[in-house]
Amino acid sequence: MIRVLSFVLLVLALGLGFAWLADRPGELSIIWQGQRIAMSLMVAATITVSLMAAVIFAWWLLRVVLTSPHALQRHFRARKRDRGYQALSTGLIAAGAGDAAAARKMLSRAKGLIRADQEPLVHLLEAQAALIEGNHDEARRRFELMADDPETRALGLRGLYLEAKRLGAPEAARQYAERAAETAPQLPWAADAVLEQHSQTGEWDQALKLVEHQKPASAEERKQLDRRKVVLLTARAGARLESQTDPKAARDDALAALKIDENFVPAGLIAAKAYLREGNLRKASNILERLWKANPHPDVARLFVHSRTGDSALDRLKRAEKLETLHPNNAETLFAVAQAALDAREFKVARPKAEAAARLAPCERAYLLLADIEDAETGDQGRIRHWMNQALKAPRDPAWTADGVTSPEWLPVSPVTGKLDAFEWKTPVSEWHAPIEDGAVNPADEAIRTLPPVAIAGRPAASPPAKPPKPAGDITLKPEAGPQATEKPAAGGRAATAADEPKPFFGGLPDDPGVKSDAQREAGTAGGSFRIF
């Protein structure tokens, strides 16, 4: 476009010049070697311009003649190179599709048209073809050649890294990844491999330096890097706090992690523990209260309730009740209050709170807590076994889980795969439970409703009023006590015997509240006996 515009402007300038000369006529006289040449000014200008054009054309023609051999050679070389690149492109596509024969054919054609020292991608095509054919030794040699070339160093190191991983040589893979990370720290695979190695060995300083050198290309990558930084800062803070070498540095790392993610529970717990070691209860409580408002967690409640040394059980109950004011109507809150009330022997508070927690989130520890309350308040073995039986059937408690294993506390690295930030607070995988249909009875409500009455030594438990006798031949067994008792006909219409009595369920835990407890058998009560109507 610029050339066309320049040509138009030149023609326009010549036209304006000739028009200007035509409006101002004159004569031009030249005396050369005794001869006088006279002509008009317009003719002189025309001859001058034509002469200049002829000189330019002659120079162009001479230049074309002189450079034509080189231009012709360059033309054929470019054509050969284009054919070679076409063969190389087709071969890479065939290698990616897994067509070893086509890849080898295009490789031989590309080698005849392009030299490998001029185009390193020929080594890549040869390495890919060797991998498809299963010739890993040849592929490694090609990757090593690419690793020696600055243009393809990252590509060759990645190939060597993948080969080392395939052969199960983690040390060699780590060295290749470190070489790649030194020259190109922005490579995700190299940074992830080195970061994983530093995390497995607990080299948190090197891991943090590696994360800080990475430059995110998008908002999603920035979010991922921030998450990794939070995990690494928390891991370093936990290591420093556990070694007790520098609790202040541990606190600073945990607070730095909380600045990035203020709701990260492990970082908040470490910061609160560091403050408690310094004797600063107020700041520790502020951190725990902020975490509790955002996301109630049992570890936060446990540390908050027991944060003050020397507190009585009633003082701990008051601190648990403070958590309830911060986040009411929550299962974790109710559970914390119930546990503290049990420790304080406040059964009138512990039992309703535990039952409410079980209604909101039926799980093992809710029923086990009710069993502990029953043991401490009544000591009735039948009722204790009832809650234990419910705990066996309840969903598992949430825990720190990673790769199918659970941990009592958060860990930065999975012990199975070595993956960073693998632990999550969730319910572990357990046996399949059928979905709860709309309108179904809450299992906690059903467990509370079927709770057997308290057995009193020397006196039978209250029994429901007797029903009128049934017609002969319709003999049924009916437990004397228990809200869920159902009538079952005896086999063959015969009278019930001791063999017809229900057997204990799962190692002595009764599934039916009508079964007699040990205390009832010793006292001779009729709470779990059967009558024939």
Disulfide bonds with the S-S distance in Angstrom:
none
